[in-house]
Amino acid sequence: MRIALCQQKRHRSALTQGELKEWLWTTHGVCVTQATISLTLKRNDELLAMAADTNVAPPRLALRTRQAVQYPQMELALKRWFLE
């Protein structure tokens, strides 16, 4: 949905954030705040690039932050354990 929002803004650049909010509601049935739209549009280039990259799995698009892991070996061990 964030990708659709970014694409809509790219195709119709004259839309305001309020109009984009209404578009999301009428098109996807999702009610978001204007702040959410603002934050999404700040990541516009990044989101569209990630969507175009076929090597990136769709759940990765939902990530908001990229915090460094304090214990990377433990994270890797937990990931492997979880995926077993």
Summary of the structure (lengths in Angstrom):
residues: 84
radius of gyration: 16.4
end to end distance: 30.8
largest distance: 49.1
contacts: 165
relative contact order: 0.12
helix: 68%
strand: 0%
